[in-house]
Amino acid sequence: MSGLVELIVSIFLVLGAIVMLIGSIGLAKFPDFFTRLHAPTKASTLGVGCILIASMIYFSFDLGHLTLKELLISVFLLITAPIAAHMLAKAGLHYKVKLKDNTQNQALSQRAYQHQSPKDDE
């Protein structure tokens, strides 16, 4: 395998690991449930995507033909991660998880707790 391919694979692996580390730090440091939910879902999708691209490049050059297993994993991840995050957010709204005092748009969460649409205020 050429040095250029190894460099590209290494760049994607390191980039994916850095993005996932940032998401993990966000999970630990963000103040409330909804911001904690946001950090790892975005970072895991991008981080795992970079790692899967690195794997696709590596095995395509190693085996001599295009591998599509990683592409199927990416599609599954891109479909399931937002749905899982949405369901967790809906559960947080259902259980009336409290937001931090300095969180913007507190009125939106109050409307969601009361099942009102924003147009009802007009």
All heavy atoms as an XYZ file, in Angstrom:
936
protein
N       0.857     -1.175      0.000
C       0.000      0.000      0.000
C       0.900      1.234      0.000
O       1.917      1.272      0.677
C      -0.892     -0.005      1.233
C      -1.915      1.083      1.204
S      -3.063      1.124      2.591
C      -3.494     -0.552      2.821
N       0.497      2.233     -0.738
C       1.338      3.416     -0.881
C       1.282      4.300      0.368
O       0.346      4.235      1.161
C       0.904      4.219     -2.112
O      -0.323      4.852     -1.857
N       2.295      5.118      0.494
C       2.370      6.024      1.630
C       1.278      7.073      1.628
O       0.821      7.517      2.688
N       0.836      7.464      0.431
C      -0.224      8.463      0.331
C      -1.544      7.914      0.866
O      -2.261      8.618      1.584
C      -0.385      8.915     -1.125
C      -1.478      9.949     -1.376
C      -1.151     11.242     -0.636
C      -1.638     10.199     -2.862
N      -1.856      6.679      0.550
C      -3.086      6.063      1.042
C      -3.029      5.932      2.562
O      -4.011      6.213      3.263
C      -3.322      4.694      0.369
C      -4.494      3.974      1.000
C      -3.531      4.856     -1.118
N      -1.875      5.519      3.080
C      -1.723      5.407      4.532
C      -1.868      6.759      5.218
O      -2.464      6.865      6.297
C      -0.368      4.790      4.870
C      -0.273      3.331      4.497
C       1.095      2.749      4.738
O       2.000      3.501      5.176
O       1.265      1.556      4.479
N      -1.361      7.818      4.593
C      -1.505      9.164      5.141
C      -2.970      9.598      5.155
O      -3.454     10.139      6.162
C      -0.667     10.155      4.327
C      -0.740     11.603      4.782
C      -0.093     11.761      6.148
C      -0.110     12.515      3.763
N      -3.685      9.342      4.072
C      -5.105      9.718      4.004
C      -5.913      8.951      5.043
O      -6.752      9.524      5.751
C      -5.653      9.491      2.575
C      -5.010     10.473      1.604
C      -7.163      9.621      2.544
C      -5.313     10.193      0.149
N      -5.649      7.648      5.164
C      -6.355      6.836      6.162
C      -6.047      7.341      7.568
O      -6.941      7.469      8.413
C      -5.980      5.343      5.994
C      -6.450      4.527      7.182
C      -6.561      4.795      4.701
N      -4.787      7.666      7.823
C      -4.401      8.172      9.145
C      -5.077      9.499      9.458
O      -5.518      9.726     10.590
C      -2.879      8.341      9.222
O      -2.236      7.119      9.035
N      -5.165     10.371      8.478
C      -5.819     11.667      8.684
C      -7.289     11.471      9.046
O      -7.799     12.085      9.987
C      -5.649     12.572      7.447
C      -4.205     13.048      7.342
C      -6.607     13.758      7.499
C      -3.885     13.776      6.048
N      -7.982     10.593      8.311
C      -9.392     10.337      8.615
C      -9.567      9.698      9.993
O     -10.504     10.030     10.722
C     -10.042      9.466      7.545
C     -10.567     10.233      6.370
C      -9.998     10.082      5.120
C     -11.628     11.109      6.513
C     -10.475     10.791      4.030
C     -12.112     11.825      5.430
C     -11.535     11.662      4.190
N      -8.666      8.783     10.362
C      -8.764      8.153     11.688
C      -8.552      9.162     12.813
O      -9.302      9.185     13.792
C      -7.754      7.008     11.810
C      -8.083      5.730     11.060
C      -6.929      4.752     11.152
C      -9.354      5.112     11.607
N      -7.540     10.000     12.661
C      -7.255     10.997     13.695
C      -8.377     12.035     13.757
O      -8.816     12.421     14.852
C      -5.874     11.657     13.446
C      -5.671     12.853     14.343
C      -4.775     10.643     13.647
N      -8.869     12.474     12.607
C      -9.966     13.438     12.590
C     -11.217     12.855     13.250
O     -11.873     13.521     14.058
C     -10.272     13.863     11.149
C     -11.379     14.885     10.964
C     -10.980     16.214     11.597
C     -11.681     15.065      9.496
N     -11.538     11.606     12.942
C     -12.687     10.959     13.570
C     -12.526     10.830     15.069
O     -13.470     11.057     15.835
N     -11.323     10.477     15.510
C     -11.079     10.345     16.948
C     -11.168     11.691     17.657
O     -11.728     11.786     18.753
C      -9.707      9.719     17.179
N     -10.668     12.747     17.030
C     -10.732     14.087     17.635
C     -12.179     14.555     17.743
O     -12.592     15.093     18.780
C      -9.868     15.085     16.827
C      -8.389     14.791     17.044
C     -10.183     16.522     17.210
C      -7.464     15.569     16.139
N     -12.953     14.348     16.694
C     -14.355     14.778     16.713
C     -15.122     14.019     17.796
O     -15.926     14.593     18.536
C     -14.996     14.596     15.323
C     -16.487     14.756     15.377
C     -14.403     15.588     14.343
N     -14.868     12.722     17.924
C     -15.557     11.947     18.955
C     -15.103     12.356     20.357
O     -15.900     12.358     21.293
C     -15.348     10.458     18.716
C     -16.073     10.006     17.464
S     -15.911      8.284     17.116
C     -16.983      7.605     18.355
N     -13.828     12.723     20.511
C     -13.347     13.221     21.798
C     -14.040     14.537     22.157
O     -14.460     14.723     23.313
C     -11.832     13.418     21.765
C     -11.216     14.026     23.023
C     -11.359     13.062     24.198
C      -9.778     14.391     22.784
N     -14.201     15.421     21.192
C     -14.891     16.686     21.442
C     -16.339     16.429     21.847
O     -16.869     17.067     22.757
C     -14.799     17.605     20.205
C     -13.365     18.082     20.014
C     -15.742     18.796     20.323
C     -13.105     18.770     18.703
N     -16.990     15.482     21.200
C     -18.358     15.121     21.576
C     -18.441     14.546     22.972
O     -19.385     14.829     23.722
N     -17.452     13.758     23.355
C     -17.426     13.199     24.709
C     -17.218     14.283     25.762
O     -17.840     14.256     26.825
C     -16.318     12.159     24.823
O     -16.521     11.125     23.908
N     -16.356     15.229     25.456
C     -16.141     16.351     26.380
C     -17.419     17.172     26.494
O     -17.810     17.602     27.581
C     -14.946     17.212     25.923
C     -13.650     16.412     26.073
C     -14.872     18.516     26.710
C     -12.440     17.062     25.429
N     -18.102     17.389     25.381
C     -19.377     18.113     25.405
C     -20.414     17.393     26.244
O     -21.186     18.016     26.970
N     -20.428     16.072     26.165
C     -21.358     15.289     26.977
C     -21.087     15.487     28.458
O     -22.010     15.587     29.275
C     -21.254     13.809     26.612
C     -22.101     12.837     27.409
C     -23.575     13.103     27.172
C     -21.752     11.412     27.044
N     -19.839     15.585     28.816
C     -19.487     15.748     30.230
C     -19.643     17.187     30.719
O     -19.955     17.412     31.889
C     -18.046     15.291     30.453
N     -19.447     18.165     29.846
C     -19.370     19.557     30.294
C     -20.630     20.383     30.075
O     -20.808     21.396     30.736
C     -18.208     20.269     29.584
C     -16.850     19.729     29.939
C     -16.498     20.074     31.351
C     -15.109     19.585     31.695
N     -14.727     19.942     33.030
N     -21.490     20.011     29.137
C     -22.660     20.833     28.885
C     -23.619     20.814     30.066
O     -23.697     19.833     30.806
C     -23.369     20.406     27.607
C     -22.726     20.927     26.349
C     -22.919     20.264     25.154
C     -21.957     22.064     26.346
C     -22.350     20.739     23.988
C     -21.386     22.547     25.198
C     -21.586     21.883     24.011
N     -24.385     21.895     30.266
C     -25.107     22.072     31.516
C     -26.411     21.295     31.677
O     -26.781     20.963     32.793
C     -25.395     23.575     31.547
C     -25.425     23.988     30.123
C     -24.445     23.103     29.427
N     -27.145     21.034     30.608
C     -28.435     20.375     30.807
C     -28.638     19.238     29.811
O     -27.811     18.981     28.945
C     -29.593     21.381     30.745
C     -29.720     22.087     29.421
O     -28.993     21.734     28.487
O     -30.558     22.990     29.312
N     -29.743     18.542     29.977
C     -30.014     17.319     29.220
C     -29.999     17.541     27.713
O     -29.404     16.755     26.967
C     -31.374     16.748     29.656
C     -31.836     15.582     28.844
C     -31.272     14.339     29.038
C     -32.827     15.736     27.889
C     -31.687     13.262     28.283
C     -33.253     14.657     27.141
C     -32.679     13.418     27.343
N     -30.639     18.577     27.244
C     -30.795     18.768     25.811
C     -29.483     19.153     25.140
O     -29.213     18.721     24.017
C     -31.887     19.803     25.526
C     -33.237     19.332     25.988
C     -33.801     19.838     27.140
C     -33.905     18.356     25.290
C     -35.036     19.389     27.577
C     -35.142     17.896     25.720
C     -35.707     18.416     26.866
N     -28.653     19.952     25.785
C     -27.349     20.264     25.201
C     -26.418     19.063     25.302
O     -25.601     18.836     24.413
C     -26.715     21.493     25.874
O     -26.666     21.292     27.278
C     -27.488     22.743     25.551
N     -26.542     18.288     26.369
C     -25.758     17.055     26.463
C     -26.163     16.059     25.386
O     -25.345     15.294     24.911
C     -25.941     16.409     27.832
C     -25.169     17.084     28.907
C     -25.229     16.279     30.176
N     -24.736     17.096     31.258
C     -25.327     17.215     32.408
N     -26.433     16.543     32.661
N     -24.813     17.978     33.339
N     -27.408     16.057     25.032
C     -27.887     15.168     23.979
C     -27.338     15.591     22.619
O     -27.004     14.745     21.785
C     -29.419     15.193     23.965
C     -30.127     14.389     22.905
C     -29.860     12.908     23.114
C     -31.603     14.662     22.951
N     -27.223     16.876     22.409
C     -26.791     17.406     21.121
C     -25.338     17.046     20.804
O     -25.025     16.646     19.684
C     -26.967     18.928     21.120
C     -26.553     19.589     19.868
N     -27.295     19.547     18.724
C     -25.449     20.314     19.569
C     -26.676     20.220     17.769
N     -25.554     20.690     18.263
N     -24.454     17.181     21.778
C     -23.022     17.010     21.530
C     -22.653     15.608     21.034
O     -22.025     15.482     19.980
C     -22.232     17.366     22.781
N     -23.007     14.550     21.729
C     -22.554     13.243     21.242
C     -23.272     12.754     19.991
O     -22.699     11.998     19.217
C     -22.812     12.302     22.409
C     -23.765     12.980     23.283
C     -23.631     14.441     23.040
N     -24.504     13.170     19.756
C     -25.177     12.691     18.551
C     -24.550     13.296     17.301
O     -24.344     12.592     16.316
C     -26.678     13.005     18.577
O     -26.883     14.392     18.798
C     -27.381     12.209     19.641
N     -24.230     14.572     17.345
C     -23.583     15.191     16.186
C     -22.160     14.677     16.024
O     -21.720     14.351     14.926
C     -23.553     16.719     16.327
C     -24.895     17.356     16.469
C     -25.731     17.128     15.250
C     -27.082     17.781     15.455
N     -28.040     17.359     14.472
N     -21.428     14.592     17.119
C     -20.034     14.184     17.047
C     -19.883     12.709     16.698
O     -18.970     12.338     15.952
C     -19.342     14.475     18.372
N     -20.769     11.883     17.206
C     -20.629     10.466     16.894
C     -20.923     10.193     15.424
O     -20.262      9.363     14.805
C     -21.541      9.622     17.778
O     -22.893      9.844     17.463
N     -21.878     10.894     14.855
C     -22.176     10.702     13.443
C     -20.987     11.109     12.577
O     -20.563     10.364     11.696
C     -23.417     11.516     13.041
O     -24.508     11.125     13.870
C     -23.779     11.292     11.599
N     -20.424     12.275     12.842
C     -19.286     12.742     12.053
C     -18.035     11.932     12.350
O     -17.284     11.561     11.440
C     -19.041     14.226     12.317
C     -17.933     14.892     11.508
C     -18.246     14.797     10.021
C     -17.768     16.331     11.927
N     -17.779     11.623     13.624
C     -16.580     10.876     13.996
C     -16.583      9.462     13.457
O     -15.597      9.005     12.872
N     -17.684      8.756     13.627
C     -17.769      7.400     13.103
C     -17.765      7.424     11.579
O     -17.204      6.531     10.937
C     -19.017      6.672     13.655
C     -19.223      5.334     12.986
C     -18.889      6.482     15.143
N     -18.350      8.465     10.988
C     -18.302      8.605      9.534
C     -16.875      8.715      9.021
O     -16.513      8.077      8.020
N     -16.052      9.500      9.688
C     -14.644      9.633      9.289
C     -13.906      8.299      9.452
O     -13.106      7.919      8.589
C     -13.957     10.713     10.116
S     -14.420     12.380      9.681
N     -14.166      7.607     10.528
C     -13.503      6.320     10.750
C     -13.963      5.295      9.709
O     -13.157      4.498      9.205
C     -13.756      5.838     12.192
C     -13.017      6.758     13.159
C     -13.331      4.389     12.384
C     -13.338      6.536     14.610
N     -15.234      5.318      9.348
C     -15.720      4.401      8.314
C     -15.156      4.742      6.936
O     -14.865      3.840      6.141
C     -17.245      4.417      8.287
C     -17.922      3.704      9.447
C     -19.412      3.976      9.440
C     -17.649      2.225      9.406
N     -14.959      6.015      6.649
C     -14.326      6.401      5.383
C     -12.889      5.897      5.352
O     -12.427      5.360      4.330
C     -14.385      7.930      5.180
C     -15.814      8.363      4.882
C     -13.461      8.381      4.044
C     -16.012      9.868      4.896
N     -12.178      6.034      6.472
C     -10.812      5.522      6.548
C     -10.784      4.009      6.340
O      -9.931      3.481      5.616
C     -10.186      5.884      7.891
N     -11.729      3.312      6.947
C     -11.800      1.863      6.786
C     -12.117      1.486      5.338
O     -11.541      0.538      4.792
C     -12.872      1.302      7.719
O     -13.054     -0.072      7.518
N     -13.025      2.230      4.711
C     -13.382      1.947      3.323
C     -12.176      2.135      2.401
O     -11.912      1.304      1.528
C     -14.531      2.857      2.884
C     -15.151      2.465      1.578
S     -16.482      3.557      1.023
C     -17.494      3.693      2.451
N     -11.430      3.205      2.605
C     -10.247      3.462      1.778
C      -9.198      2.381      2.008
O      -8.628      1.830      1.059
C      -9.679      4.860      2.073
C     -10.648      5.940      1.608
C      -8.315      5.043      1.400
C     -10.280      7.337      2.076
N      -8.944      2.058      3.264
C      -7.911      1.073      3.586
C      -8.227     -0.289      2.977
O      -7.393     -0.891      2.292
C      -7.751      0.943      5.106
C      -6.778     -0.133      5.501
C      -5.410      0.097      5.434
C      -7.223     -1.377      5.910
C      -4.506     -0.897      5.773
C      -6.341     -2.384      6.258
C      -4.979     -2.137      6.188
O      -4.095     -3.123      6.522
N      -9.426     -0.801      3.223
C      -9.747     -2.140      2.737
C      -9.950     -2.179      1.232
O      -9.726     -3.220      0.612
C     -10.951     -2.707      3.488
C     -10.605     -3.145      4.871
C     -11.089     -2.456      5.977
C      -9.765     -4.216      5.082
C     -10.751     -2.839      7.250
C      -9.422     -4.623      6.356
C      -9.918     -3.941      7.442
N     -10.350     -1.072      0.625
C     -10.455     -1.044     -0.832
C      -9.082     -1.192     -1.476
O      -8.916     -1.916     -2.464
C     -11.111      0.253     -1.296
O     -12.456      0.279     -0.895
N      -8.080     -0.538     -0.917
C      -6.733     -0.671     -1.462
C      -6.085     -1.981     -1.040
O      -5.313     -2.563     -1.799
C      -5.858      0.518     -1.037
C      -6.046      1.716     -1.893
C      -6.955      2.695     -1.545
C      -5.334      1.864     -3.069
C      -7.145      3.801     -2.339
C      -5.518      2.963     -3.872
C      -6.424      3.943     -3.513
N      -6.384     -2.460      0.147
C      -5.779     -3.700      0.637
C      -6.318     -4.914     -0.120
O      -5.557     -5.814     -0.483
C      -6.041     -3.851      2.137
C      -5.252     -4.986      2.745
O      -4.056     -5.114      2.421
O      -5.832     -5.742      3.558
N      -7.617     -4.963     -0.354
C      -8.232     -6.107     -1.033
C      -8.218     -5.982     -2.552
O      -8.393     -6.965     -3.259
C      -9.677     -6.289     -0.554
C      -9.866     -6.578      0.932
C     -11.335     -6.615      1.282
C      -9.179     -7.893      1.308
N      -8.046     -4.770     -3.050
C      -7.979     -4.569     -4.490
C      -9.326     -4.323     -5.152
O      -9.395     -4.194     -6.370
N     -10.392     -4.268     -4.381
C     -11.715     -3.951     -4.935
C     -12.478     -3.104     -3.928
O     -12.150     -3.071     -2.748
C     -12.497     -5.212     -5.295
C     -12.731     -6.152     -4.147
N     -13.752     -5.993     -3.252
C     -12.047     -7.249     -3.752
C     -13.698     -6.949     -2.348
N     -12.673     -7.727     -2.622
N     -13.498     -2.445     -4.410
C     -14.279     -1.530     -3.578
C     -15.094     -2.305     -2.542
O     -15.779     -3.270     -2.886
C     -15.204     -0.689     -4.466
C     -16.010      0.398     -3.779
C     -15.074      1.447     -3.197
C     -16.973      1.044     -4.742
N     -15.014     -1.905     -1.292
C     -15.822     -2.533     -0.241
C     -16.966     -1.595      0.114
O     -16.772     -0.393      0.281
C     -14.992     -2.827      1.022
O     -14.466     -1.609      1.523
C     -13.851     -3.785      0.721
N     -18.153     -2.152      0.232
C     -19.330     -1.340      0.494
C     -19.950     -1.612      1.861
O     -20.972     -1.019      2.196
C     -20.375     -1.566     -0.606
C     -19.944     -1.130     -1.996
C     -21.001     -1.481     -3.017
C     -19.649      0.352     -2.022
N     -19.343     -2.476      2.655
C     -19.887     -2.745      3.989
C     -19.906     -1.479      4.837
O     -20.861     -1.219      5.557
C     -19.064     -3.825      4.689
C     -19.141     -5.168      4.044
C     -18.204     -6.136      4.734
C     -18.149     -7.435      3.962
N     -17.140     -8.345      4.494
N     -18.839     -0.702      4.745
C     -18.756      0.531      5.511
C     -19.805      1.548      5.062
O     -20.325      2.311      5.867
C     -17.358      1.145      5.409
C     -16.285      0.352      6.110
C     -15.672     -0.723      5.224
O     -16.141     -0.911      4.079
O     -14.732     -1.383      5.685
N     -20.109      1.528      3.780
C     -21.148      2.427      3.270
C     -22.516      2.060      3.847
O     -23.289      2.938      4.228
C     -21.180      2.382      1.742
C     -22.134      3.344      1.058
C     -21.725      4.782      1.349
C     -22.143      3.094     -0.439
N     -22.798      0.773      3.957
C     -24.056      0.333      4.560
C     -24.118      0.705      6.039
O     -25.168      1.118      6.535
C     -24.225     -1.171      4.380
C     -24.461     -1.647      2.951
C     -24.448     -3.168      2.886
C     -25.763     -1.104      2.421
N     -23.005      0.584      6.735
C     -22.957      0.976      8.144
C     -23.201      2.481      8.267
O     -23.931      2.935      9.152
C     -21.607      0.579      8.776
C     -21.466     -0.935      8.811
C     -21.467      1.157     10.178
C     -20.082     -1.419      9.168
N     -22.611      3.266      7.364
C     -22.807      4.727      7.381
C     -24.262      5.100      7.153
O     -24.802      5.983      7.832
C     -21.941      5.396      6.312
O     -20.588      5.151      6.534
N     -24.907      4.439      6.210
C     -26.319      4.726      5.939
C     -27.165      4.387      7.162
O     -28.043      5.161      7.565
C     -26.798      3.954      4.687
C     -28.305      3.990      4.554
C     -26.139      4.516      3.444
N     -26.897      3.237      7.777
C     -27.630      2.852      8.980
C     -27.420      3.877     10.100
O     -28.369      4.269     10.777
C     -27.187      1.462      9.441
C     -27.877      0.978     10.673
C     -29.192      0.551     10.619
C     -27.224      0.958     11.891
C     -29.844      0.109     11.751
C     -27.863      0.521     13.028
C     -29.172      0.096     12.961
N     -26.188      4.335     10.276
C     -25.885      5.321     11.305
C     -26.582      6.650     11.017
O     -27.152      7.271     11.925
C     -24.377      5.536     11.404
C     -23.904      6.574     12.393
C     -24.087      6.040     13.811
C     -22.464      6.929     12.150
N     -26.563      7.088      9.773
C     -27.191      8.359      9.418
C     -28.708      8.313      9.558
O     -29.349      9.345      9.745
C     -26.796      8.774      8.004
C     -25.355      9.216      7.824
C     -25.034      9.423      6.351
C     -25.068     10.476      8.611
N     -29.284      7.132      9.467
C     -30.728      7.003      9.642
C     -31.095      6.898     11.120
O     -32.037      7.537     11.587
C     -31.260      5.784      8.864
C     -31.174      6.049      7.364
C     -32.692      5.455      9.256
C     -31.478      4.839      6.515
N     -30.354      6.107     11.879
C     -30.754      5.821     13.258
C     -30.339      6.868     14.282
O     -31.056      7.081     15.255
C     -30.216      4.459     13.705
O     -28.788      4.454     13.579
C     -30.816      3.338     12.885
N     -29.205      7.529     14.104
C     -28.733      8.493     15.112
C     -29.688      9.674     15.304
O     -30.021     10.013     16.439
C     -27.322      8.971     14.780
N     -30.175     10.316     14.245
C     -31.127     11.413     14.470
C     -32.451     10.944     15.068
O     -33.061     11.655     15.871
C     -31.349     11.999     13.074
C     -30.230     11.532     12.251
C     -29.787     10.241     12.838
N     -32.892      9.757     14.685
C     -34.147      9.238     15.233
C     -33.996      8.961     16.722
O     -34.869      9.297     17.531
C     -34.592      7.975     14.470
C     -34.959      8.354     13.036
C     -35.759      7.289     15.167
C     -35.193      7.170     12.132
N     -32.866      8.372     17.112
C     -32.623      8.104     18.533
C     -32.535      9.410     19.321
O     -33.088      9.519     20.431
C     -31.346      7.292     18.702
N     -31.852     10.415     18.773
C     -31.753     11.707     19.460
C     -33.123     12.364     19.592
O     -33.440     12.948     20.642
C     -30.799     12.628     18.700
N     -33.930     12.259     18.555
C     -35.271     12.838     18.612
C     -36.115     12.143     19.680
O     -36.834     12.811     20.441
C     -35.946     12.713     17.245
C     -37.354     13.203     17.214
N     -37.665     14.541     17.248
C     -38.527     12.539     17.184
C     -38.982     14.675     17.227
N     -39.529     13.469     17.193
N     -36.034     10.832     19.756
C     -36.819     10.103     20.749
C     -36.351     10.436     22.171
O     -37.179     10.566     23.081
C     -36.724      8.594     20.495
C     -37.349      8.169     19.176
S     -39.053      8.698     18.975
C     -39.859      7.705     20.188
N     -35.047     10.592     22.376
C     -34.552     10.993     23.693
C     -35.015     12.401     24.053
O     -35.378     12.672     25.206
C     -33.031     10.904     23.742
C     -32.461      9.494     23.811
C     -30.959      9.515     23.592
C     -32.787      8.861     25.156
N     -35.003     13.310     23.069
C     -35.468     14.673     23.331
C     -36.957     14.685     23.662
O     -37.398     15.405     24.569
C     -35.175     15.567     22.130
N     -37.746     13.900     22.938
C     -39.175     13.814     23.245
C     -39.405     13.234     24.632
O     -40.307     13.679     25.351
C     -39.891     12.946     22.196
C     -39.946     13.554     20.822
C     -40.950     14.647     20.723
C     -42.328     14.034     20.602
N     -43.364     15.016     20.351
N     -38.600     12.260     25.030
C     -38.726     11.702     26.377
C     -38.370     12.755     27.420
O     -39.019     12.846     28.469
C     -37.824     10.480     26.529
N     -37.343     13.573     27.135
C     -36.993     14.651     28.050
C     -38.109     15.667     28.196
O     -38.379     16.168     29.285
N     -38.789     15.987     27.088
C     -39.930     16.897     27.162
C     -41.097     16.261     27.900
O     -41.792     16.920     28.673
C     -40.373     17.310     25.755
C     -39.486     18.299     25.032
C     -39.959     18.486     23.596
C     -39.448     19.619     25.760
N     -41.313     14.973     27.667
C     -42.419     14.273     28.325
C     -42.226     14.235     29.843
O     -43.176     14.422     30.597
C     -42.535     12.857     27.771
C     -43.614     12.044     28.407
N     -44.949     12.281     28.151
C     -43.554     11.013     29.280
C     -45.667     11.418     28.859
N     -44.841     10.635     29.533
N     -40.987     14.003     30.268
C     -40.698     13.954     31.709
C     -40.390     15.323     32.296
O     -40.007     15.425     33.457
C     -39.557     12.975     31.988
C     -39.993     11.548     31.860
C     -39.552     10.759     30.814
C     -40.872     10.989     32.775
C     -39.960      9.447     30.685
C     -41.285      9.678     32.658
C     -40.825      8.917     31.616
O     -41.240      7.621     31.488
N     -40.539     16.372     31.480
C     -40.356     17.766     31.910
C     -38.989     17.996     32.564
O     -38.885     18.525     33.673
C     -41.487     18.193     32.840
C     -42.818     18.158     32.145
C     -43.918     18.637     33.038
C     -45.130     18.789     32.182
N     -46.287     18.175     32.463
N     -37.949     17.580     31.847
C     -36.587     17.786     32.316
C     -36.320     19.287     32.369
O     -36.621     20.023     31.435
C     -35.582     17.090     31.373
C     -34.160     17.408     31.754
C     -35.810     15.596     31.374
N     -35.778     19.745     33.463
C     -35.535     21.178     33.660
C     -34.312     21.635     32.872
O     -33.311     20.935     32.775
C     -35.308     21.485     35.138
C     -36.497     21.145     36.008
C     -37.677     22.011     35.665
C     -38.850     21.645     36.547
N     -40.100     22.124     36.035
N     -34.419     22.845     32.318
C     -33.315     23.483     31.627
C     -32.552     24.356     32.610
O     -33.084     24.777     33.636
C     -33.837     24.342     30.480
C     -34.615     23.633     29.382
C     -35.186     24.651     28.412
C     -33.735     22.658     28.660
N     -31.314     24.651     32.269
C     -30.555     25.604     33.076
C     -31.182     26.984     32.928
O     -31.857     27.287     31.949
C     -29.096     25.662     32.603
C     -28.294     24.437     32.925
C     -28.075     24.270     34.386
C     -26.898     25.090     34.816
N     -26.475     24.837     36.162
N     -30.968     27.837     33.917
C     -31.588     29.161     33.913
C     -31.117     30.037     32.758
O     -31.865     30.871     32.266
C     -31.310     29.868     35.239
C     -32.018     29.184     36.400
O     -33.054     28.527     36.152
O     -31.528     29.285     37.538
N     -29.881     29.858     32.324
C     -29.357     30.724     31.264
C     -29.563     30.139     29.865
O     -29.042     30.673     28.899
C     -27.881     31.014     31.493
C     -27.036     29.762     31.519
O     -27.548     28.649     31.531
N     -25.734     29.944     31.548
N     -30.332     29.072     29.733
C     -30.619     28.503     28.420
C     -31.565     29.426     27.655
O     -32.546     29.909     28.203
C     -31.256     27.110     28.554
O     -30.370     26.281     29.291
C     -31.506     26.488     27.195
N     -31.244     29.654     26.383
C     -32.076     30.535     25.569
C     -33.371     29.828     25.196
O     -33.468     28.612     25.201
C     -31.325     30.936     24.301
C     -30.115     31.779     24.578
C     -29.385     32.142     23.304
O     -29.730     31.715     22.222
N     -28.359     32.962     23.454
N     -34.374     30.618     24.888
C     -35.688     30.132     24.441
C     -36.377     29.246     25.474
O     -36.896     28.185     25.149
C     -35.584     29.403     23.102
C     -35.141     30.304     21.984
O     -35.441     31.497     21.995
N     -34.434     29.764     21.028
N     -36.392     29.696     26.695
C     -37.085     28.960     27.755
C     -38.578     28.848     27.458
O     -39.208     27.880     27.832
C     -36.879     29.671     29.105
C     -35.458     29.660     29.600
C     -35.151     28.441     30.436
O     -36.052     27.748     30.883
N     -33.881     28.192     30.637
N     -39.117     29.842     26.762
C     -40.546     29.828     26.466
C     -40.917     28.672     25.543
O     -42.023     28.129     25.638
C     -40.962     31.151     25.840
N     -40.009     28.281     24.666
C     -40.290     27.149     23.784
C     -40.460     25.859     24.573
O     -41.341     25.055     24.267
C     -39.172     26.988     22.749
C     -39.070     28.066     21.690
C     -37.871     27.818     20.797
C     -40.333     28.129     20.876
N     -39.636     25.670     25.582
C     -39.784     24.448     26.383
C     -41.067     24.491     27.200
O     -41.722     23.459     27.380
C     -38.568     24.256     27.293
O     -38.505     25.283     28.249
N     -41.454     25.676     27.663
C     -42.703     25.777     28.409
C     -43.900     25.450     27.515
O     -44.836     24.780     27.943
C     -42.849     27.180     29.013
C     -41.805     27.507     30.064
C     -41.792     26.496     31.190
O     -42.822     26.019     31.623
N     -40.594     26.156     31.649
N     -43.866     25.929     26.262
C     -44.942     25.591     25.323
C     -44.977     24.095     25.049
O     -46.044     23.501     24.929
C     -44.754     26.345     24.014
C     -45.206     27.764     24.077
C     -45.261     28.345     22.657
N     -45.048     29.757     22.743
C     -43.981     30.401     22.301
N     -43.028     29.749     21.702
N     -43.876     31.699     22.428
N     -43.809     23.499     24.934
C     -43.759     22.059     24.668
C     -44.292     21.279     25.863
O     -44.968     20.268     25.691
C     -42.329     21.634     24.360
N     -43.990     21.745     27.066
C     -44.515     21.074     28.261
C     -46.038     21.154     28.308
O     -46.699     20.260     28.788
C     -43.945     21.689     29.528
C     -42.455     21.466     29.718
C     -41.711     22.367     30.460
C     -41.806     20.372     29.176
C     -40.351     22.176     30.650
C     -40.454     20.184     29.359
C     -39.734     21.086     30.104
O     -38.396     20.898     30.286
N     -46.583     22.252     27.785
C     -48.027     22.445     27.810
C     -48.688     22.012     26.500
O     -49.889     22.175     26.327
C     -48.348     23.916     28.068
C     -47.825     24.402     29.390
C     -47.861     25.909     29.499
O     -48.242     26.602     28.552
N     -47.450     26.427     30.638
N     -47.907     21.487     25.547
C     -48.402     21.023     24.251
C     -49.079     22.132     23.467
O     -50.134     21.959     22.888
C     -49.331     19.832     24.384
C     -48.703     18.647     25.004
N     -47.688     17.956     24.396
C     -48.936     18.030     26.178
C     -47.333     16.963     25.172
N     -48.061     16.981     26.263
N     -48.475     23.321     23.448
C     -48.998     24.452     22.687
C     -48.113     24.677     21.483
O     -46.903     24.445     21.534
C     -49.021     25.715     23.521
C     -49.969     25.695     24.668
C     -49.875     26.979     25.486
O     -48.996     27.784     25.272
N     -50.797     27.139     26.407
N     -48.691     25.150     20.420
C     -47.886     25.534     19.262
C     -47.515     27.021     19.396
O     -48.220     27.780     20.054
C     -48.651     25.305     17.967
O     -49.721     26.198     17.865
N     -46.418     27.449     18.777
C     -46.029     28.860     18.850
C     -47.084     29.796     18.254
O     -47.149     30.961     18.607
C     -44.733     28.926     18.044
C     -44.221     27.536     18.043
C     -45.409     26.647     18.110
N     -47.936     29.334     17.353
C     -48.940     30.185     16.724
C     -50.107     30.478     17.662
O     -50.895     31.353     17.412
C     -49.443     29.544     15.447
C     -48.392     29.469     14.377
C     -48.937     28.856     13.119
C     -47.836     28.797     12.076
N     -48.316     28.216     10.829
N     -50.227     29.725     18.758
C     -51.323     29.949     19.700
C     -51.202     31.292     20.429
O     -52.180     31.824     20.919
C     -51.381     28.836     20.755
C     -51.833     27.519     20.145
O     -52.402     27.549     19.033
O     -51.597     26.482     20.773
N     -49.965     31.836     20.500
C     -49.753     33.099     21.209
C     -50.196     34.307     20.389
O     -50.345     35.398     20.917
C     -48.287     33.260     21.568
C     -47.874     32.269     22.656
O     -48.778     31.762     23.350
O     -46.668     32.010     22.794
N     -50.382     34.119     19.096
C     -50.710     35.270     18.243
C     -52.160     35.625     18.286
O     -53.047     34.973     18.641
C     -50.305     34.957     16.800
C     -48.806     34.792     16.665
C     -48.434     34.322     15.273
O     -49.314     34.080     14.433
O     -47.241     34.219     15.014
